[in-house]
Amino acid sequence: MNYARFITATSAARKPSSIRVMTEILSNAPKSVISLATGAPNPSTFPFKTAVVTVENGKPIQFNEQMMKRALQYSQSAGIPELLSWLKQLQVKLHNPPTIHYAPSQGQMDMCVTCGSQEGLCKVFEMIVNPGDNILVNEPVYSGTIHALQPLGCNMINVSSDEHGIIPDSLRETLSRWKPEDSKDPEKNSPKFLYTVPNGNNPAGNSLTAERKREIYELARKYDFLIIEDDPYYFMQFNKPWAPTFLSMDVDGRVIRADSFSKVLSSGLRIGFITGPKPLIERIVLHIQVSTMQTSTFAQLLVSHLLHQWGEEGFLAHVDRVIDFYREQRDALLAAADKWLSGLAEWQVPTAGMFLWVKIKGIHDVRKLIEEKAFKKEIFMLPGCGFYLDSSAPCPYFRASFSSASPEQMDLAFQRLAQLIKESL
């Protein structure tokens, strides 16, 4: 892989921060070293001294004074070593990427911890996207991604999808505007990457099948584009066995994968992780060095202690409990939809995630209904227009989350909505 062709001039110009490099060196230095190097504040001046965090299905996590000093201090930009090593073992267990033993320059699998997967994705986009670049997405698209990409000035090309995600034939047709060899000629502007949420796509709730992923990966090889596999709902898949990931198929080192603990451990701790070819992960870390500098050491240590205490089996057992909870929540919202919205709307059963994507029949644009009328009845949902590249176009869809409301509240919400739809028709 010629990674240089994917990197913007801004990203290529980044150099390692000498201070951040010294932080890395000092973290591995013997205690006998006398450091006058970094501007790390003296932790004895910090007001926080110890902490105890109680854990469901586990022992309390205790930070004594010594651990607390580390938790409140600067740490490595790529992530603290014990969390990174645990995460690498997890990725090998779950995905077994073919690139694990590749040479670093050939796309060897590497990882970094980010402030949630959203920060990692923003840094990926800023590493790759120049104004005018062509990139591939499948509508409806997570609105956070649209808002991250649009200011970068790229051309987002929509590839059609259905209840099983991106349709490979549609991707093939879109790519037919170019020849495979056009990727070697910057003037031809062939697509740089495909961005997709393969499991529980937010907002549509659909998931790519293994067969489609294989077809898409082969097209990526043929036309030499990257795949950005944004998979925050990987640990919220309702049906087993889980389909293999793009990362598990990645013989070339062309997949950048974003994972998140937000849905299964905590959304506020902001712990995500990016997995991909080492030459690109190193560029992301250089960007972290001069922006956030690192993900919170406290948050990383807290999560690392928990994961080491649980082990992989304990973590995956917790994931199963989370899935069971959200499956019941999904089924409650589907029951409310069947009860009140049958005949008025249509939807597909979500295979992962926390959203139901609903199309109201007979109403060309539901924005006013959802944003104004439903608000007045104290039911909050999101109109679907925000998940399309042209958010001003009429849209008959809305997104309903089943993460937090009780079954009784879901039932009442859709009862009220049904009445509003009837009044609007």
C-alpha positions in Angstrom: 0.0 0.0 0.0 1.2 3.5 -0.9 0.0 5.3 2.2 1.6 8.6 1.2 -1.1 9.1 -1.4 -3.8 9.1 1.2 -2.2 11.7 3.5 -2.9 15.4 3.2 0.0 17.9 3.1 -1.0 19.1 6.6 -0.8 15.6 8.0 2.5 14.9 6.1 4.0 18.0 7.6 3.4 16.9 11.2 6.5 16.1 13.2 6.8 14.4 16.6 6.5 16.8 19.6 9.8 16.6 21.5 7.9 17.1 24.8 5.5 14.3 24.1 8.3 12.0 23.0 10.1 12.8 26.3 6.8 11.9 28.2 7.0 8.5 26.5 10.7 8.0 27.3 10.2 9.0 31.0 7.3 6.6 31.4 9.7 3.7 30.7 12.7 5.1 32.5 14.2 3.6 35.7 13.4 5.3 39.0 17.1 6.3 39.3 16.6 8.9 36.5 16.7 12.6 37.5 14.3 14.4 35.2 14.5 18.1 34.6 13.0 17.6 31.2 9.2 17.9 31.1 6.8 20.5 32.4 4.8 17.9 34.3 3.3 19.5 37.4 4.2 18.1 40.8 1.4 15.8 41.8 1.8 16.6 45.5 0.1 19.9 44.8 -3.1 18.2 43.4 -6.0 18.2 45.8 -7.3 14.7 44.9 -5.5 12.0 47.0 -7.3 8.6 46.7 -10.3 7.1 45.1 -12.5 4.0 45.4 -14.9 3.1 42.6 -17.4 0.3 43.3 -18.1 -2.0 40.4 -21.1 -4.1 39.4 -19.9 -7.7 38.9 -16.4 -7.0 40.2 -14.3 -5.9 43.1 -14.0 -2.2 44.0 -11.2 -0.4 42.1 -8.9 1.4 44.5 -6.5 4.2 43.6 -4.0 4.7 46.5 -2.0 7.9 46.7 0.7 6.6 44.4 -1.7 5.4 41.7 -3.7 8.6 42.1 -0.5 10.6 41.3 -0.2 8.7 38.1 -3.9 9.0 37.2 -3.8 12.8 37.5 -0.6 13.2 35.5 0.2 13.5 31.8 0.6 10.2 29.9 1.5 8.8 26.5 -0.3 10.3 23.5 -1.1 6.8 22.0 -2.6 5.5 25.3 -1.2 4.0 28.5 0.7 0.8 27.8 -1.3 -1.6 29.9 -4.6 -0.5 28.3 -3.2 -0.6 24.8 -1.8 -4.1 25.3 -5.1 -5.4 26.6 -7.0 -3.8 23.7 -4.6 -5.3 21.2 -5.2 -8.8 22.6 -8.9 -8.2 22.4 -8.7 -7.1 18.8 -6.7 -10.3 18.0 -9.3 -12.4 19.8 -12.3 -10.8 18.1 -11.0 -10.0 14.6 -7.6 -11.8 14.2 -6.4 -9.2 11.6 -4.2 -10.7 8.9 -1.8 -7.7 9.3 -0.7 -8.5 12.9 2.7 -9.8 11.9 3.2 -7.6 8.8 6.3 -5.3 8.7 5.4 -1.8 10.1 5.8 -0.1 6.7 3.6 -2.8 5.1 0.6 -1.9 7.2 1.2 -3.8 10.4 -1.8 -3.6 12.8 -1.4 -0.7 15.3 -3.7 1.0 17.7 -4.2 4.2 19.7 -6.6 5.3 22.4 -8.7 8.4 21.7 -11.2 10.6 23.5 -14.1 8.5 22.3 -14.2 7.2 18.8 -15.5 10.5 17.5 -12.2 12.2 18.2 -10.3 9.4 16.5 -12.6 9.7 13.4 -12.2 13.4 13.2 -8.4 13.0 13.2 -8.7 10.3 10.6 -10.7 12.6 8.3 -8.3 15.5 8.8 -5.4 13.2 8.0 -6.9 12.0 4.7 -9.3 14.6 3.3 -8.4 17.5 1.0 -10.9 19.9 -0.4 -12.4 18.4 -3.5 -11.6 14.7 -2.6 -14.2 12.1 -3.5 -15.4 9.9 -0.6 -18.1 7.3 -0.4 -20.8 7.1 2.2 -24.2 5.4 2.5 -27.3 7.5 3.5 -28.7 7.8 6.0 -25.3 8.8 7.6 -24.5 9.5 11.2 -25.0 13.2 11.5 -21.7 13.7 13.5 -19.8 12.3 10.5 -21.6 14.7 8.1 -20.7 17.6 10.3 -17.1 16.5 10.6 -16.7 16.0 6.8 -18.7 18.9 5.2 -16.3 21.7 6.4 -13.4 19.8 4.9 -14.8 20.5 1.5 -14.9 16.9 0.1 -17.5 15.5 -2.3 -19.6 12.9 -0.4 -21.0 10.4 -2.9 -23.9 8.4 -1.7 -24.0 4.6 -2.3 -27.4 3.0 -2.1 -28.2 0.6 0.8 -31.1 -1.5 2.0 -32.0 -3.5 5.1 -28.6 -5.3 4.8 -26.5 -2.2 4.4 -24.5 -1.0 1.4 -25.6 -2.7 -1.9 -22.4 -4.0 -3.5 -23.8 -3.6 -7.0 -24.6 0.1 -6.3 -21.0 0.6 -5.1 -19.8 -1.2 -8.3 -21.9 1.1 -10.4 -20.6 4.2 -8.6 -17.0 3.1 -9.0 -17.5 2.4 -12.7 -16.9 6.2 -13.4 -13.2 5.4 -12.8 -10.8 2.8 -14.0 -8.9 0.8 -11.3 -5.6 2.3 -12.4 -7.0 5.8 -11.9 -6.0 5.5 -8.2 -2.4 6.1 -9.3 -3.2 9.4 -11.0 -4.2 12.2 -8.5 -5.8 14.1 -11.5 -8.5 11.4 -11.8 -9.6 12.0 -8.2 -10.8 8.4 -7.6 -12.5 7.9 -4.2 -10.1 7.9 -1.2 -12.2 6.0 1.2 -15.6 4.4 2.0 -17.0 5.4 5.4 -19.6 3.1 6.9 -21.2 2.0 10.2 -21.4 -1.8 9.5 -23.4 -2.8 12.6 -26.6 -1.1 13.8 -26.1 1.9 11.4 -27.1 5.1 13.2 -29.9 5.9 12.4 -31.2 3.1 10.2 -30.3 0.1 12.6 -29.3 -2.1 9.7 -26.1 -4.2 9.5 -23.9 -5.4 6.6 -23.8 -9.1 5.9 -20.5 -11.0 5.8 -20.9 -11.7 2.1 -21.5 -8.0 1.3 -18.4 -7.1 3.3 -16.3 -9.5 1.3 -17.6 -8.0 -2.0 -17.0 -4.4 -0.8 -13.5 -5.3 0.4 -12.6 -6.8 -3.0 -13.9 -3.5 -4.7 -11.7 -1.6 -2.3 -8.7 -3.7 -3.4 -9.6 -3.2 -7.1 -10.0 0.6 -6.9 -7.4 1.1 -4.1 -9.5 3.0 -1.5 -9.5 2.8 2.3 -12.4 1.5 4.3 -13.2 3.4 7.5 -15.1 0.9 9.7 -16.9 3.0 12.3 -18.3 0.3 14.6 -19.6 1.8 17.9 -22.4 -0.7 18.1 -20.2 -3.8 17.6 -20.8 -4.8 21.2 -24.6 -4.2 20.8 -25.4 -6.8 18.1 -28.6 -8.7 18.9 -28.1 -11.8 16.8 -25.3 -14.3 17.0 -23.0 -15.3 15.4 -21.6 -11.8 14.7 -20.6 -11.2 11.1 -16.8 -10.9 10.5 -15.5 -7.4 10.4 -13.7 -5.6 7.6 -10.6 -5.6 9.9 -10.7 -9.4 10.0 -10.6 -9.5 6.2 -7.9 -6.8 5.8 -5.0 -8.5 4.0 -3.8 -5.2 2.5 -3.8 -2.9 5.6 -6.5 -0.6 4.1 -9.0 -0.7 7.0 -9.1 2.0 9.7 -11.4 0.7 12.5 -13.0 2.9 15.2 -14.2 1.2 18.4 -15.9 2.6 21.4 -16.6 1.8 25.1 -19.2 4.5 25.2 -22.2 2.2 24.8 -21.0 -0.6 27.1 -18.8 1.0 29.9 -19.4 4.7 29.9 -20.1 7.5 27.4 -18.8 10.2 29.7 -15.3 8.6 30.3 -14.6 9.2 26.6 -12.6 6.1 25.8 -12.4 4.9 22.2 -9.7 3.2 20.2 -8.6 3.3 16.6 -7.1 0.2 14.9 -5.3 0.4 11.5 -2.1 0.2 9.6 0.9 1.5 11.6 1.9 4.3 9.1 -1.6 5.9 9.5 -2.0 5.3 13.2 1.4 7.1 13.7 0.0 10.1 11.8 -3.1 10.1 14.1 -0.9 10.1 17.2 1.1 13.1 15.9 -2.2 15.0 15.6 -3.2 13.9 19.2 0.2 15.2 20.4 -0.7 18.8 19.4 -4.4 18.8 20.2 -5.9 16.8 23.1 -2.3 15.5 23.9 -3.8 12.3 25.3 -7.0 10.7 26.6 -7.6 11.3 30.3 -5.1 9.2 32.3 -7.6 8.8 35.1 -10.3 7.4 32.7 -7.8 5.1 31.0 -6.5 3.7 34.3 -10.0 3.2 35.6 -11.1 1.3 32.4 -7.8 -0.6 32.4 -8.1 -1.8 36.0 -11.7 -3.0 35.2 -10.7 -4.9 32.1 -7.7 -6.5 33.7 -9.9 -7.5 36.7 -12.6 -8.9 34.5 -10.4 -10.5 31.8 -11.7 -11.0 28.2 -14.3 -13.5 29.4 -15.6 -11.1 32.1 -15.8 -8.2 29.6 -17.7 -10.3 27.0 -20.1 -11.5 29.7 -20.8 -7.9 30.6 -21.3 -7.2 26.9 -23.9 -10.0 26.8 -25.7 -8.5 29.7 -25.8 -5.1 27.9 -27.1 -6.7 24.7 -29.9 -8.5 26.7 -30.9 -5.2 28.2 -31.1 -3.4 24.8 -32.8 -6.3 23.1 -35.6 -6.0 25.7 -35.7 -2.3 25.2 -35.8 -2.7 21.4 -38.6 -5.3 21.7 -40.6 -2.9 23.9 -40.4 -0.1 21.3 -41.3 -2.5 18.5 -44.3 -3.6 20.5 -45.4 0.0 20.9 -44.9 0.6 17.2 -46.9 -2.4 16.2 -49.7 -1.4 18.6 -50.0 2.3 17.6 -48.2 2.9 14.3 -49.3 -0.1 12.2 -50.8 1.3 9.0 -49.4 4.8 9.7 -45.7 4.1 9.4 -43.2 1.4 8.4 -39.9 0.3 9.9 -37.4 -2.6 9.9 -36.3 -4.5 13.0 -32.9 -3.1 14.2 -30.2 -5.7 14.2 -27.9 -3.7 16.6 -27.6 -0.4 18.3 -30.3 1.7 20.0 -32.4 3.2 17.3 -35.6 2.6 15.4 -35.8 4.3 11.9 -39.4 5.0 11.1 -41.0 6.2 7.8 -44.3 7.9 8.2 -46.7 7.1 5.4 -48.5 9.9 3.5 -46.4 12.7 4.9 -43.7 14.0 2.5 -41.8 15.8 5.2 -42.1 15.1 8.9 -39.9 17.8 10.2 -42.7 20.1 11.5 -44.6 17.1 12.9 -41.5 15.8 14.9 -39.8 19.2 15.7 -42.9 21.2 16.6 -46.1 19.2 17.1 -44.5 16.2 18.9 -42.4 18.7 21.1 -45.6 20.3 22.3 -46.9 16.9 23.3 -43.7 16.3 25.2 -42.3 13.6 23.0 -38.8 14.1 21.7 -37.5 12.4 18.6 -35.1 13.3 15.8 -36.4 14.2 12.3 -34.6 12.1 9.7 -33.4 15.1 7.5 -30.3 15.6 9.7 -28.9 12.2 8.6 -28.9 13.1 4.9 -26.2 15.1 2.9 -28.9 17.6 1.9 -30.6 18.2 5.2 -33.0 20.7 3.7 -34.7 18.2 1.4 -38.1 16.8 2.5 -37.8 13.6 4.5 -40.5 11.2 5.7 -38.3 9.5 8.3 -37.6 10.0 12.0 -35.3 8.3 14.5 -36.5 7.0 17.9 -34.1 5.8 20.6 -35.0 2.9 22.8 -32.0 3.3 25.2 -33.5 5.2 28.1 -37.3 5.3 28.1 -39.3 2.7 30.0 -41.7 0.4 28.1 -44.6 2.4 29.5 -43.1 5.7 28.3 -42.4 4.2 24.8 -46.1 3.1 24.6 -47.4 6.5 25.6 -45.0 8.3 23.2 -46.2 6.3 20.2 -49.8 6.6 21.2 -49.4 10.4 21.2 -47.5 10.3 17.9 -50.2 8.1 16.3 -52.8 10.7 17.2 -50.6 13.5 15.7 -50.1 11.6 12.5 -53.8 11.0 12.1 -54.4 14.8 12.6 -51.8 15.7 10.0 -52.9 13.4 7.3 
